[in-house]
Amino acid sequence: METKREKFGFTLVELLTVMAVIAILIGILVPALNLVRKMAKDTSQKAQFHSIGVSLDIFNGENDGYPDSYVRGTTAGYTTGAQHLAEALVGRDMLGLDPQTSWDAEKDWTDKNTRPVYGNGNNTEDDASLARRKGPYLSSENVEAYNIDKLYPSASITNQVYKGITAPAPVLTDIYRVKDIVLPNNKTVKAGSPILYYKANTSLTGSAIFPNTQISTSGMSIVTTILDADAKNSIYNSMDNEDLIRLGDVATQTKQHHFDFLGNTFAAPYTDPGGHDLRWVFYDTITNPKIATQPRPYNASSYLLISAGYDGIYGTTDDITNFGN
């Protein structure tokens, strides 16, 4: 008599069913994991801002004010608010602030033989600079600082708009590490985007908050008169970091930031849904919507810190700031 053998294994239908279930689970889990990863980075960025805030308060106590953020320099080279922040908290070499600095990176660099700042290779001058130092106010464990030319290699910039790109003035960067850079010791690390810093002009009183203010279609406050680089009639000046913003995103240098009202050389100009000048996007972002009587920015008596967030673009909903929500 022929013995009937049992067959082991899965049918094709069963295999396809299992694979379909696995695919569905992956489709559910991957976005959730990405969201958790983003939330973790956002939390780390907020913690970094807290450390910077404590350091700025110490600087304020020792120097009778927060560091200025307005642009220094001429067409030979600009020093932006982001660079002022790094210089104030860690100096240009992570060894502290030299109080003899003019806060003009290009000038201090080119005039270093006549007015040594941070030393210039001469042992006597280097020792004198070290003896003058204040800080660092932010410990090296809590900061990532890199020179602009590392984040935006000049060789890749067409019609370079930021003339001071090679000046030795670093910026603090956020924790969203999007670009490989090579350090002087030939070690490769990942760097984030510059942390934008704006100091409030606390000398203003009354209604001199924004000039010729009106309400936009979105209900947020906007500026109807374009401010120039020397504007002193707004609590915060969008131009403090404009020359840095115009370089595009750190990761590719092809994407335009939503605060870039002049436009860079890599991308078509971005326009907000209301068709406003992009400097208005900056002022919309920093305006406190809870104050209805007149437009007023957040942190009107101190400073603003802005990270480009997970997408690396300033002026989008994933930015991390020290104000608002």
PESULMO-V366213 format. One record per residue. OMEGA is omega as a letter, one per 40 degrees, with the letter a starting at -180 (NA if undefined). D_CENTER is the distance of its C-alpha to the mean C-alpha in whole Angstrom. Layout:
BEGIN
omega: (OMEGA/OMEGA)
d_center: (D_CENTER/D_CENTER)
END
This chain:
BEGIN
omega: (a/a/i/a/i/i/i/i/a/i/i/i/i/i/i/i/i/i/i/i/i/i/i/i/i/i/i/a/a/i/i/i/i/i/i/i/i/i/i/i/i/i/i/i/i/i/i/i/i/i/i/i/i/a/i/i/i/i/a/a/a/a/i/i/i/i/i/i/a/a/i/i/i/i/i/i/a/i/a/i/i/i/i/i/a/a/a/a/a/a/a/a/i/a/i/a/i/a/i/a/i/a/i/a/a/a/a/a/a/a/a/a/a/i/a/i/a/a/a/i/i/a/a/a/i/i/i/i/a/a/a/a/i/a/e/i/i/a/a/i/a/a/i/a/a/i/a/a/i/a/a/a/a/a/a/a/i/a/a/a/a/a/a/a/a/i/a/i/a/i/i/a/a/a/i/a/a/a/i/i/a/a/a/i/i/i/i/i/i/a/i/a/i/i/a/a/i/i/i/i/a/i/a/i/i/a/a/a/i/a/i/a/i/a/a/i/a/i/i/a/i/i/a/i/a/i/i/a/a/a/i/a/i/a/i/a/a/a/a/a/a/a/i/a/a/i/a/a/a/a/a/a/i/a/a/i/a/i/a/a/i/a/i/a/a/a/i/a/i/i/a/a/a/a/a/i/a/i/i/i/i/a/i/a/a/a/a/a/a/i/a/a/i/a/i/a/i/i/a/a/a/a/i/i/a/i/i/i/a/a/i/a/i/i/i/a/a/i/i/a/i/a/i/a/NA)
d_center: (83/80/77/74/71/68/64/61/58/55/56/54/53/52/50/48/48/46/44/43/42/40/38/38/37/34/33/32/31/28/26/27/26/22/22/23/20/17/18/19/15/14/16/15/11/13/15/12/11/15/15/13/15/18/17/16/19/21/20/21/24/25/24/25/22/18/16/16/13/15/15/18/20/22/22/23/19/16/14/11/10/7/10/12/11/11/15/16/15/16/18/17/19/19/22/21/21/23/25/26/23/23/19/19/18/21/24/24/23/26/28/28/32/33/30/29/26/25/28/29/31/34/35/36/33/30/32/32/29/28/31/29/26/24/22/20/19/17/19/18/19/16/13/12/12/12/13/12/15/15/12/13/17/19/22/20/19/22/22/19/18/16/19/17/16/18/18/18/15/12/9/8/6/7/10/10/12/13/14/17/17/20/20/23/25/25/23/21/18/15/12/9/5/3/3/4/8/11/14/17/20/23/26/26/29/30/29/27/24/23/26/28/27/28/27/26/28/25/26/23/23/22/23/26/25/23/21/21/19/22/22/23/24/21/19/16/15/13/14/12/9/11/12/9/9/12/12/12/10/10/13/15/14/17/15/14/11/13/12/13/16/18/17/17/20/19/19/21/20/19/21/20/23/25/25/23/21/17/16/18/16/13/16/18/15/15/18/20/23/25/26/29/31/28/24/22/19/17/17/19/20/17/14/11/8/5/4/6/9/12/12/9/9/8/11/13/14/13/9/9/10/12/14/17/17)
END
